[in-house]
Amino acid sequence: MNAKIKYFRFQLIFIVTFTTNCFSQTQSDSLEFIYFVKPINLLTTSFDKHLNTYSLSSGLILNKSFGNFNLSLNENFNSKFIKTAQSNIRDEQKLTLLTSYNFSKEYGVGISLENRILSDDRSIGINQASVSDVSVFTLYSPAPDMVFTPFAGYANNRQIGENDYGMIYGIEGNLNQVELSEFQLTSQLKLRNEDISPRKNLIRYLSVVADNSFDKDVSNTFGARFIQNRKDFYYTAEPQAAEDFNITNNIQSRIETGYAIEDRLKFGNFLDIFTLDALGIISWREIDKDTRYKPFTINEKSFYDTKINELRLDFEGILGYYSDFFSASLRGIFSERDEKNITKNIDGSNPFYFEEREREESQKNNNSTRASLALLGGFNLSKTDKILFSFLQNKLRYDTPAEENFDDRDEVLSIFRIRYSKQLTPFFQAFVNTEGTYNHIVYLFSEKSSNNNINRVLKLASGGIYSGNSVSSANSFEVSANYTVYDFEDLNPNYHSFSFRQFTAVDSSSLRISRDLSFNIYGYLKFSEQGDFKWNSFSERPTRFLEEIYGEPKISVKLNKILFSLGARYFSLKTYNYNKEEKILDADYLSLGPLMEIYLLIKDILYLRIYGWYEFITANKSTSQQQANLTMQINWNF
């Protein structure tokens, strides 16, 4: 590489690294004109109709090159319709079209079109909005690992009946693993301005990652990021502001600014037998809200704008050990977060309203500390015997400085799991699994101490997996017990300790009748019991019992590469109340009907699944209704 290119690289690295001080605002780290992965062509559509909800989601990604001419199209559409007495429909659409022409490997020019639409017939804050813009951009790549793109254009932005027009302009840049001394430098830059008067939207994003590999087993990675995003949006103006400024809609700016610095150190051969990965992150974030039109006379505390400052420290370390007989990883996490809510004063306003709003906001101030330790591992006792285990210990401390806030609390969470599996024959594997959870929440002040509780969960499961030439089956049986005990239930009649116990049996089996014909069945059975519970005497008074049965048998026929299935779907749910120890039927729900499924998979090119069923519903053996349900999904990678 000649000296001119090296000098230009150094200039661009300097500009990208130190531009932060020149700008004040940002949002997204996704670049719009620069691609880092090989473009794909994908068409995807999914439709779901269940009960009274209809959902449609479609997407198209198209990338084509014709010599030096490139075309990129990205379309996403989502729609949801809920059919009720007051039906609701919500649509979201985004279309992006990029065309470019490369004059050489270093230079190119292109046009970008984008259109976004939101439509919701509910009476919510922003139920109608659209964004349309067109931009002209240039691509300059002085080296294969370096590119930047300035752009400029015109935009129309509509919100709740307000139409704004204006210029958009900015620049994007990327450095990909540029060699600088002993480091590999990767950096991204995005600056975007939207001057859609009277509003203004801004994006500022800068990230720098420097990687230094001392040798094959030791590396150090340093990263820094700056991100700032400003969004101006309309909302219905307060009556006083509307009268003072003769407006219908007011404007609020939300400016979010964040900084982060991190350092990661990796040892591939720590003390000759371990691996070590250590990470430290310091991040700061500010969310600033500003209202454009404030009433001349401030007579309400809600007129004051607010600001949130957050400082966070995160440390993480992972120690790993791997051998043929035993493997394990120990992960420790420590995180501390401090949040301050600030009220912004208005010159000439009544101090009484400001102090009242300041007092309310200061009550939200909080700081929290979280420490976590996790152990995950396994023993290979033999070729057929394995033990897997995991353990998690987590402690949260949440404090609020304000005397009026009583949310101060400590939380302790412990979870353990252990699973033993044995390959009894080449066709059958059996397993036994145990899981336990202990969660204790303690509020430090008496005003909320009635919420103090301990939750204990214990699960025992066993099962097996059989894989034969013509028959395959997976079965599991599980019993679980969940006990929630309040510390001071004797003093507060509104809180009662309770228990929830459940038995679950699941079966998924398949019988291959011939090469293209098979019988499949999936089903489960659940018995659940809820009740009032006394931990001291470990006694329960049952209050509710549920019986849930689901079955789905079907015959499948394979024609060429398409799998057709016909079958039935059965679902039953019975709920019982208790009169002393006697169960009394309270509700009976039954759904029964035919089902159909079409499935097609051609490598990683085409995936198609259509699954539908028609159900005859009976509730309490009196009322009945009929209903069709359908799920369809298509993914075509062309």
C-alpha positions in Angstrom: 0.0 0.0 0.0 1.5 3.3 -1.0 2.2 6.3 1.3 -0.7 8.4 -0.1 -3.3 5.8 0.9 -1.7 5.3 4.3 -1.8 9.1 4.9 -5.4 9.3 3.7 -6.3 6.5 6.1 -4.7 8.3 9.0 -6.7 11.5 8.1 -10.0 9.6 7.9 -9.3 7.7 11.1 -8.6 11.0 12.9 -11.8 12.6 11.5 -14.0 9.6 12.4 -12.5 9.2 15.9 -12.7 12.9 16.9 -15.8 14.2 15.2 -17.8 13.6 18.4 -17.1 16.9 19.8 -18.5 18.8 16.8 -22.0 17.5 17.1 -24.7 17.1 19.8 -27.4 14.6 18.8 -28.1 10.8 17.6 -30.1 7.6 17.5 -29.6 4.5 15.4 -26.5 2.5 14.8 -27.8 0.9 11.5 -26.3 2.3 8.4 -28.6 2.9 5.5 -26.3 3.1 2.5 -23.4 0.8 3.4 -23.8 -3.0 3.5 -21.5 -5.3 5.5 -22.9 -8.7 4.5 -23.6 -10.3 1.2 -27.1 -9.1 0.0 -29.8 -11.7 -0.1 -33.1 -12.1 -2.0 -35.9 -13.1 0.3 -39.7 -13.2 0.1 -41.6 -13.9 3.4 -45.3 -13.9 4.2 -47.2 -15.1 7.3 -50.9 -15.0 8.0 -52.5 -16.0 11.3 -56.2 -16.2 12.1 -57.0 -17.3 15.6 -60.2 -16.6 17.4 -61.1 -13.0 16.5 -57.6 -11.8 15.6 -56.3 -11.6 12.1 -52.5 -10.9 11.6 -50.6 -10.5 8.3 -46.9 -9.9 8.0 -45.1 -9.7 4.6 -41.6 -8.8 3.6 -39.5 -8.6 0.5 -35.8 -8.1 0.1 -34.5 -7.8 -3.4 -30.9 -7.2 -4.5 -29.9 -7.2 -8.1 -26.8 -6.1 -10.1 -26.7 -5.4 -13.8 -23.1 -4.6 -14.6 -22.2 -1.5 -12.7 -25.9 -0.8 -11.8 -27.2 -2.0 -8.5 -30.8 -2.2 -7.2 -31.9 -2.9 -3.6 -35.6 -3.1 -2.5 -36.8 -3.7 1.0 -40.5 -3.9 1.8 -42.2 -4.7 5.1 -46.0 -4.7 5.8 -47.7 -5.6 9.0 -51.4 -5.6 9.6 -53.6 -6.7 12.6 -57.4 -6.8 12.7 -59.3 -7.5 15.9 -63.0 -8.3 15.2 -65.1 -7.2 18.2 -68.1 -5.0 18.9 -65.7 -2.1 18.2 -63.3 -3.6 15.6 -59.8 -2.3 15.4 -57.3 -2.4 12.5 -53.6 -1.3 12.7 -51.3 -1.2 9.6 -47.6 -0.5 9.4 -45.7 -0.3 6.2 -42.1 0.5 5.2 -40.6 0.6 1.7 -37.0 1.4 0.9 -35.5 1.5 -2.6 -31.9 2.2 -3.4 -30.3 2.4 -6.8 -26.6 3.1 -7.5 -24.1 3.1 -10.3 -20.4 2.4 -9.8 -18.1 4.4 -12.0 -15.2 2.5 -10.6 -14.2 0.5 -7.5 -13.7 3.8 -5.7 -16.6 6.0 -6.8 -20.4 5.5 -7.1 -23.6 7.5 -7.1 -27.1 6.6 -6.2 -30.7 7.5 -5.3 -32.6 6.4 -2.2 -36.4 6.4 -1.8 -38.2 5.6 1.5 -41.8 5.6 2.6 -43.2 4.7 6.0 -46.9 4.6 7.0 -48.7 4.0 10.3 -52.4 3.8 10.5 -54.5 2.9 13.6 -58.2 3.5 13.9 -58.0 3.7 17.7 -58.1 7.1 19.5 -54.5 7.0 20.7 -51.7 9.6 20.8 -50.3 9.1 17.3 -52.7 7.0 15.2 -51.9 8.4 11.8 -48.3 9.1 10.6 -46.3 8.8 7.4 -42.7 9.6 6.3 -41.6 10.0 2.6 -38.2 11.1 1.5 -35.9 10.9 -1.5 -32.1 11.3 -1.3 -29.1 11.4 -3.6 -25.9 9.8 -2.3 -22.3 9.2 -3.3 -20.1 6.3 -2.4 -16.3 6.8 -2.0 -14.1 3.9 -1.2 -10.4 4.8 -1.3 -9.5 1.2 -0.1 -11.5 -2.1 0.2 -11.8 -1.7 3.9 -12.9 1.9 3.9 -16.1 3.7 2.6 -18.0 6.8 3.4 -21.2 8.1 1.9 -22.5 11.8 2.0 -26.2 12.2 1.1 -28.8 14.9 0.7 -32.5 15.0 -0.1 -36.1 16.1 0.6 -38.7 14.7 3.0 -42.4 15.0 3.9 -43.3 14.0 7.4 -47.0 13.8 8.5 -48.3 13.3 12.1 -51.9 13.6 13.3 -52.9 15.9 10.5 -49.7 18.1 10.5 -47.6 18.0 7.3 -44.0 19.1 7.5 -41.5 19.4 4.6 -37.8 20.0 4.6 -34.2 19.0 3.7 -32.4 15.8 4.9 -28.7 15.5 4.7 -25.8 13.8 6.4 -22.9 11.3 6.0 -22.2 7.6 6.8 -18.8 6.1 7.1 -17.2 2.7 7.9 -13.7 1.3 8.6 -13.5 -2.4 8.6 -10.4 -3.9 10.5 -8.0 -1.3 9.4 -4.4 -2.1 10.5 -3.0 0.7 12.7 0.2 0.0 14.5 -0.5 -3.2 16.5 -4.3 -2.7 16.4 -7.1 -3.7 14.1 -9.5 -0.7 14.0 -13.2 -0.9 13.1 -15.4 2.2 13.2 -18.8 3.3 12.1 -20.1 6.8 11.7 -23.6 8.1 11.0 -24.8 11.7 10.9 -28.3 12.5 9.7 -30.3 15.8 9.9 -34.0 16.2 9.1 -34.9 19.9 8.9 -38.6 19.4 8.5 -39.7 22.8 9.8 -41.0 23.5 12.4 -39.7 20.1 13.6 -36.1 18.8 13.6 -35.0 15.2 13.8 -31.3 14.3 14.3 -29.2 11.1 14.4 -25.6 11.0 15.6 -23.7 7.7 16.0 -20.1 6.9 16.3 -18.4 3.7 17.4 -14.7 2.7 17.5 -13.4 -0.8 18.3 -9.7 -1.5 18.6 -8.5 -5.1 18.8 -5.0 -6.1 19.8 -4.1 -9.8 19.7 -0.8 -10.3 21.7 -0.6 -13.9 20.5 -3.0 -16.7 19.6 -4.2 -17.1 23.2 -4.4 -13.5 24.5 -6.3 -10.5 23.0 -7.6 -7.2 24.2 -10.5 -5.3 22.7 -11.3 -1.7 23.5 -14.5 -0.1 22.4 -16.1 3.4 22.6 -19.5 4.6 21.4 -21.4 7.8 21.2 -25.1 7.9 20.3 -27.6 10.7 20.2 -31.1 10.8 18.8 -33.6 13.6 18.6 -37.2 13.1 17.7 -39.8 15.8 17.5 -43.4 14.7 17.6 -46.8 16.3 17.8 -49.4 15.9 20.5 -52.7 17.6 21.2 -52.0 20.9 22.8 -53.2 21.8 26.3 -56.1 24.2 26.2 -54.1 27.0 27.8 -51.2 26.6 25.3 -53.6 26.3 22.4 -55.2 29.6 23.4 -51.9 31.5 24.0 -50.3 30.4 20.7 -53.3 29.8 18.5 -52.2 26.2 17.9 -54.0 22.8 17.7 -51.0 20.6 18.3 -47.9 21.2 20.4 -44.4 19.8 19.7 -42.3 17.8 22.2 -38.6 17.0 21.6 -37.1 13.9 23.0 -33.3 13.9 22.9 -31.5 10.8 24.1 -27.7 10.9 24.4 -25.5 8.1 25.4 -21.8 7.3 25.9 -20.2 3.9 26.5 -16.6 2.7 27.0 -15.7 -1.0 27.3 -12.7 -3.2 27.5 -12.6 -6.9 27.0 -9.6 -9.2 27.8 -9.5 -12.8 26.6 -7.1 -15.6 27.6 -7.4 -18.8 25.6 -5.0 -20.7 27.9 -5.2 -19.2 31.4 -3.0 -21.0 33.9 -2.6 -23.7 31.2 -6.0 -25.3 31.9 -8.6 -22.5 31.9 -10.1 -19.9 29.5 -10.8 -16.5 30.8 -13.0 -13.7 29.4 -13.2 -10.4 31.4 -15.3 -7.4 30.4 -15.9 -3.9 31.9 -18.3 -1.3 30.6 -19.0 2.3 31.8 -22.1 3.9 30.2 -23.9 7.2 30.7 -27.3 8.1 29.2 -29.4 11.3 29.3 -33.1 11.6 28.2 -34.1 15.3 27.8 -37.7 16.2 27.1 -38.6 19.7 25.9 -42.0 21.2 25.0 -42.0 23.8 22.3 -45.0 26.0 23.3 -45.4 26.6 27.0 -48.3 28.6 28.3 -47.6 32.2 29.3 -49.0 31.6 32.8 -47.8 28.4 34.4 -50.5 27.3 36.8 -50.0 23.5 36.6 -47.1 21.4 37.6 -47.5 19.2 34.4 -46.2 22.1 32.3 -42.6 21.6 33.4 -40.3 19.5 31.3 -38.0 16.8 32.8 -34.7 15.2 32.2 -33.3 11.7 33.2 -29.6 11.0 33.8 -28.4 7.4 34.2 -24.9 6.2 35.0 -24.1 2.5 34.8 -21.1 0.2 35.6 -21.0 -3.4 34.4 -18.3 -6.0 35.0 -18.4 -9.6 33.8 -16.0 -12.5 34.0 -16.3 -16.0 32.6 -13.8 -18.8 33.6 -14.0 -22.0 31.6 -12.6 -25.5 31.9 -12.9 -28.2 29.3 -11.8 -31.8 29.3 -13.2 -35.1 27.9 -14.6 -36.1 31.3 -15.7 -32.7 32.8 -16.5 -29.3 31.4 -17.7 -26.2 33.2 -17.9 -22.4 33.0 -18.2 -20.0 36.0 -19.7 -16.6 35.2 -19.8 -13.6 37.5 -21.6 -10.4 36.9 -21.6 -7.1 38.9 -23.8 -4.2 37.8 -24.5 -0.8 39.4 -26.9 1.7 38.1 -27.8 5.2 39.3 -30.8 7.2 37.9 -31.7 10.8 38.6 -34.9 12.5 37.5 -34.6 16.3 37.1 -37.3 19.0 36.6 -36.4 21.9 34.3 -37.4 25.3 35.6 -39.2 27.9 33.5 -38.2 31.5 33.9 -40.8 33.6 35.7 -42.9 30.6 36.7 -44.6 30.2 40.1 -42.0 28.5 42.4 -44.8 26.6 44.1 -45.6 24.5 41.0 -41.9 24.0 40.2 -41.1 22.7 43.7 -44.2 20.4 43.6 -43.1 18.9 40.2 -39.5 18.7 41.4 -40.6 16.8 44.5 -42.6 14.3 42.4 -39.7 13.7 40.0 -37.1 13.3 42.7 -39.2 10.5 44.2 -38.4 8.5 41.1 -34.6 8.7 41.8 -33.1 5.3 42.4 -30.0 3.3 42.4 -29.6 -0.4 42.1 -26.8 -3.0 42.5 -27.0 -6.5 41.0 -24.6 -9.3 41.6 -24.9 -12.7 39.9 -23.0 -15.9 39.9 -23.7 -18.8 37.5 -22.2 -22.2 37.1 -22.9 -24.5 34.1 -21.2 -27.8 33.5 -21.4 -31.5 32.8 -19.9 -34.9 33.4 -19.3 -37.5 30.7 -19.4 -40.5 33.0 -19.2 -42.9 30.0 -20.2 -43.1 26.4 -23.8 -43.7 27.5 -24.1 -41.7 30.8 -24.1 -38.0 31.1 -24.9 -35.5 33.9 -25.6 -31.8 33.2 -26.0 -29.2 35.9 -26.5 -25.5 36.3 -26.7 -23.1 39.3 -27.6 -19.4 39.5 -27.4 -17.1 42.4 -28.6 -13.5 42.0 -28.9 -10.6 44.4 -30.6 -7.3 43.7 -30.5 -4.2 45.9 -32.8 -1.4 45.0 -32.7 1.9 46.9 -34.6 5.2 46.6 -33.2 8.3 48.3 -36.5 10.1 48.6 -38.2 9.8 51.9 -41.7 9.6 50.2 -40.6 6.6 48.1 -40.9 3.2 49.9 -39.9 0.9 47.0 -36.5 0.1 48.6 -36.1 -3.7 48.5 -33.8 -6.6 48.4 -34.3 -9.6 46.1 -32.6 -13.0 46.2 -33.0 -15.6 43.5 -31.5 -19.1 43.4 -32.1 -21.6 40.7 -30.5 -25.1 40.3 -31.0 -27.8 37.7 -29.5 -31.2 37.3 -30.2 -33.8 34.5 -29.0 -37.4 34.2 -29.4 -39.1 30.9 -28.5 -42.7 29.8 -28.4 -44.3 26.4 -29.9 -47.6 27.4 -29.9 -49.0 23.8 -28.8 -47.6 20.4 -32.5 -46.7 20.0 -33.6 -45.5 23.4 -32.4 -42.7 25.8 -33.9 -42.1 29.2 -33.5 -39.1 31.4 -34.3 -37.7 34.9 -34.4 -34.0 35.6 -34.7 -32.0 38.8 -35.1 -28.2 39.1 -35.6 -25.9 42.1 -36.1 -22.2 42.5 -36.0 -20.0 45.6 -37.0 -16.3 45.3 -37.2 -13.9 48.3 -38.4 -10.3 48.0 -38.1 -8.0 51.1 -39.3 -4.4 51.1 -37.4 -2.5 53.7 -40.1 -0.1 54.8 -43.3 -1.0 56.6 -45.5 0.8 54.1 -44.8 -2.0 51.6 -43.6 -4.8 53.7 -46.9 -6.6 53.3 -45.6 -7.6 49.8 -42.7 -9.5 51.3 -42.8 -13.1 50.1 -40.9 -16.2 49.4 -41.6 -18.2 46.3 -40.4 -21.9 46.2 -40.7 -24.0 43.1 -39.7 -27.7 42.8 -39.9 -29.8 39.6 -39.2 -33.4 39.0 -39.3 -34.9 35.5 -38.5 -38.1 33.7 -38.9 -39.5 30.2 -37.4 -41.1 27.3 -36.7 -40.7 23.6 -37.0 -43.8 21.3 -35.8 -43.7 17.7 -36.4 -46.8 15.6 -36.7 -47.6 11.9 -40.5 -47.2 11.8 -41.4 -45.9 15.2 -40.1 -42.8 17.1 -41.5 -41.4 20.3 -40.6 -38.7 22.9 -42.4 -38.8 26.3 -42.0 -36.9 29.4 -43.7 -36.8 32.8 -43.4 -33.9 35.2 -44.7 -33.0 38.6 -44.2 -29.4 40.0 -45.0 -27.6 43.2 -45.1 -23.9 43.5 -45.5 -22.3 47.0 -45.7 -18.5 47.6 -45.7 -17.5 51.2 -46.2 -13.9 52.5 -44.2 -12.9 55.5 -46.9 -10.9 57.2 -50.1 -12.4 56.0 -51.4 -12.7 59.6 -51.4 -8.9 59.8 -52.9 -8.1 56.4 -56.1 -10.0 55.3 -55.6 -9.0 51.7 -52.6 -11.2 51.2 -52.9 -15.0 51.4 -50.1 -17.6 50.8 -51.0 -20.0 48.1 -49.8 -23.1 46.3 -50.0 -24.3 42.7 -49.3 -28.0 42.0 -49.3 -29.6 38.6 -48.8 -33.0 36.8 -48.0 -32.9 33.1 -47.6 -35.8 30.7 -46.5 -35.1 27.1 -46.3 -37.6 24.2 -45.1 -37.0 20.6 -45.0 -40.2 18.5 -44.7 -41.2 14.9 -45.3 -44.5 13.1 -44.0 -44.8 9.5 -46.4 -47.1 7.6 -44.5 -46.9 4.3 -41.9 -44.6 2.8 -44.5 -41.9 2.0 -47.2 -42.6 4.6 -47.0 -42.1 8.3 -49.2 -41.7 11.4 -48.3 -38.9 13.9 -49.8 -38.0 17.3 -49.1 -35.3 19.7 -50.9 -34.8 23.0 -50.6 -33.7 26.6 -52.5 -34.1 29.9 -52.4 -31.6 32.7 -53.9 -31.7 36.2 -53.5 -28.5 38.2 -54.5 -27.6 41.7 -54.6 -24.2 43.4 -55.2 -23.6 47.0 -54.6 -21.6 50.2 -51.4 -22.6 51.9 -49.8 -22.6 55.4 -46.1 -23.1 55.3 -45.6 -23.6 59.0 -47.8 -26.7 59.0 -47.3 -27.4 55.3 -51.0 -27.8 54.8 -53.2 -26.8 51.9 -56.9 -26.0 51.5 -57.6 -26.6 47.7 -59.8 -23.9 46.1 -59.6 -24.7 42.3 -58.8 -27.7 40.1 -58.1 -27.7 36.4 -58.1 -30.6 34.0 -56.6 -29.9 30.5 -56.4 -32.5 27.7 -55.0 -31.9 24.2 -54.7 -34.4 21.4 -53.7 -34.0 17.7 -53.6 -37.3 15.7 -53.0 -37.0 12.0 -52.1 -39.1 8.9 -49.3 -37.7 6.7 -48.7 -38.4 3.0 -45.6 -37.3 1.2 -46.1 -36.5 -2.5 -42.8 -35.5 -4.2 -41.4 -33.0 -1.7 -44.8 -31.9 -0.2 -46.1 -33.3 3.0 -49.9 -33.4 3.3 -51.5 -34.1 6.7 -55.1 -34.7 7.7 -56.3 -35.3 11.3 -58.3 -34.1 14.2 -57.7 -31.6 17.0 -59.2 -32.2 20.5 -59.0 -29.7 23.4 -60.8 -30.0 26.7 -60.6 -27.7 29.7 -62.6 -28.4 32.9 -62.4 -26.2 36.0 -63.7 -27.2 39.4 -64.3 -25.4 42.6 -64.2 -27.0 46.0 -66.9 -27.4 48.6 -64.7 -28.6 51.5 -63.0 -31.6 49.9 -65.6 -32.2 47.2 -64.9 -31.0 43.6 -67.8 -29.2 41.9 -67.7 -28.6 38.2 -67.6 -24.8 37.5 -66.9 -24.6 33.7 -66.5 -27.1 30.9 -64.9 -26.0 27.5 -64.6 -28.4 24.6 -63.2 -27.8 21.2 -63.2 -30.5 18.5 -62.7 -30.5 14.8 -60.7 -31.5 11.7 -57.3 -30.2 10.9 -55.1 -29.9 7.8 -51.4 -29.2 7.2 -49.3 -28.7 4.2 -45.5 -28.6 4.6 -42.8 -28.0 2.0 -39.0 -27.6 2.6 -36.5 -27.4 -0.3 -33.1 -27.1 1.4 -32.6 -23.4 2.3 -34.5 -22.1 -0.7 -38.2 -22.5 0.0 -40.2 -23.1 3.2 -44.0 -23.4 3.2 -46.3 -24.3 6.0 -50.1 -24.1 6.0 -51.8 -25.2 9.2 -55.5 -24.8 9.7 -58.4 -26.3 11.8 -62.1 -25.9 12.0 -63.4 -26.3 15.6 -66.8 -27.0 17.0 -66.9 -25.3 20.5 -69.1 -26.3 23.3 -69.1 -24.3 26.6 -70.8 -25.7 29.7 -72.6 -28.3 27.4 -75.1 -25.6 26.4 -73.8 -22.9 24.2 -72.0 -23.8 21.0 -70.2 -22.0 18.1 -68.1 -22.9 15.1 -64.8 -21.2 14.1 -62.1 -21.5 11.5 -58.4 -20.9 12.4 -55.5 -20.7 9.9 -51.7 -20.2 10.1 -49.7 -19.8 6.9 -46.0 -19.0 6.4 -43.8 -18.8 3.3 -40.1 -18.1 3.1 -38.5 -18.0 -0.4 -34.8 -17.4 -0.6 -34.4 -16.7 -4.3 
